[in-house]
Amino acid sequence: MPSPNRSLAVENISKSYGGGLPVLKDLTLEVLPGELLGVIGPNGSGKTTLFGVIAGQLSPNSGKVLVNGRDVTGLSASERARNGIGRTFQVPQSFSNMSVFENLLVGARFAGDLSHEAATLAVHGIMERTGFHGRGHLRAGDLPLLDRKRLELARALATNPSLLLLDEIAGGLTDNEAAEIAELVKEVNRQGIAVIWIEHLVHILTSAVSRIVVLGEGKIIADGEPHATMVEPAVRKIYLGMEPDLDAEHS
Ligand SMILES: Nc1ncnc2c1ncn2[C@@H]1O[C@H](COP(=O)(O)OP(=O)(O)OP(=O)(O)O)[C@@H](O)[C@H]1O
């Protein structure tokens, strides 16, 4: 029986593209309600594919995805969004010709059958939480990168998720900006939303999350408390010479 005590259960997922070699190989992962989980792994290890399978943009070849105990494997991406899965993308998806407020309103109206008034109220609350208070009129396309990343996060929040998937939300930011985004992610998580965060900036991730999963060639090769996980031999082997900030973190 599926347990409703898991925010997310990914069970024995395999996925290949167009009959090629499997990109995800019998992968199983559980996330607890309110957990803040980091996911790392080399380029091509299957991280974004895993998000696609969880959020419903991709169908697995085998296996199941359960959200809050409910099997959502057969649901479309938009049905899953209405069932509590929010997602950001590596390339921000906001409508550049629309204002911050309008972008968020689209998300809020889409997520549930909210009246215009209720959606407007929800959007004002999200702008307050994400640093857009008094700036809802700004055109999304004119925002600097940090604000576009914030808006990407805010758009996902507007769909009222219980599970938030962040795909390299800190990518391209300076270290200080990435630290600001990390604070925002932690604040969102403290409000009770479970988060899975893919990020290449390992030191930013390890400072924010309570657990790290390391993917290698479509499998989980390590899973646990961030600092202990990062020094496991299998993880060091993968990252040796690839991730200079690892040693900065542990020296
Ligand atoms: N639409 C697609 N069609 C065919 N192959 C794909 C497709 N998307 C991804 N792949 C392949 O699947 C593998 C895993 O890609 P994926 O993007 O999931 O990895 P990733 O860990 O997120 O990588 P990165 O860190 O570079 O974003 C790669 O070999 C990639 O080339």
The ligand as a Tripos MOL2 file, in Angstrom:
@<TRIPOS>MOLECULE
LIG
   31    33     1     0     0
SMALL
NO_CHARGES

@<TRIPOS>ATOM
      1 N1         14.8590   14.8280  -25.2440 N.pl3     1 LIG1
      2 C1         15.9150   14.0070  -25.2170 C.ar      1 LIG1
      3 N2         16.1270   13.1520  -26.2270 N.ar      1 LIG1
      4 C2         17.1840   12.2980  -26.2290 C.ar      1 LIG1
      5 N3         18.0990   12.2380  -25.2320 N.ar      1 LIG1
      6 C3         17.9390   13.0820  -24.1960 C.ar      1 LIG1
      7 C4         16.8460   14.0060  -24.1340 C.ar      1 LIG1
      8 N4         16.9440   14.7250  -22.9840 N.ar      1 LIG1
      9 C5         18.0440   14.2570  -22.3590 C.ar      1 LIG1
     10 N5         18.6330   13.2860  -23.0730 N.ar      1 LIG1
     11 C6         19.8430   12.5440  -22.7030 C.3       1 LIG1
     12 O1         19.6070   11.9070  -21.4600 O.3       1 LIG1
     13 C7         20.7660   11.9660  -20.6270 C.3       1 LIG1
     14 C8         20.4010   12.6090  -19.2930 C.3       1 LIG1
     15 O2         20.0670   13.9860  -19.5470 O.3       1 LIG1
     16 P1         19.5360   14.9370  -18.3770 P.3       1 LIG1
     17 O3         19.2850   16.2660  -19.0040 O.co2     1 LIG1
     18 O4         18.4320   14.2770  -17.6530 O.co2     1 LIG1
     19 O5         20.8160   14.9790  -17.4370 O.3       1 LIG1
     20 P2         21.1970   16.0420  -16.3150 P.3       1 LIG1
     21 O6         21.8140   15.2620  -15.2200 O.co2     1 LIG1
     22 O7         20.0260   16.8980  -15.9740 O.co2     1 LIG1
     23 O8         22.3040   16.8990  -17.0710 O.3       1 LIG1
     24 P3         22.7190   18.4590  -16.8830 P.3       1 LIG1
     25 O9         23.4120   18.5330  -15.5600 O.co2     1 LIG1
     26 O10        23.6580   18.6810  -18.0410 O.co2     1 LIG1
     27 O11        21.4660   19.2920  -16.9670 O.co2     1 LIG1
     28 C9         21.8300   12.7070  -21.4240 C.3       1 LIG1
     29 O12        22.6620   11.7550  -22.0430 O.3       1 LIG1
     30 C10        21.0280   13.4630  -22.4590 C.3       1 LIG1
     31 O13        21.7790   13.6650  -23.6320 O.3       1 LIG1
@<TRIPOS>BOND
     1     1     2 1
     2     2     3 ar
     3     2     7 ar
     4     3     4 ar
     5     4     5 ar
     6     5     6 ar
     7     6     7 ar
     8     6    10 ar
     9     7     8 ar
    10     8     9 ar
    11     9    10 ar
    12    10    11 1
    13    11    12 1
    14    11    30 1
    15    12    13 1
    16    13    14 1
    17    13    28 1
    18    14    15 1
    19    15    16 1
    20    16    17 2
    21    16    18 1
    22    16    19 1
    23    19    20 1
    24    20    21 2
    25    20    22 1
    26    20    23 1
    27    23    24 1
    28    24    25 2
    29    24    26 1
    30    24    27 1
    31    28    29 1
    32    28    30 1
    33    30    31 1
@<TRIPOS>SUBSTRUCTURE
     1 LIG1         1 GROUP 0 **** ****
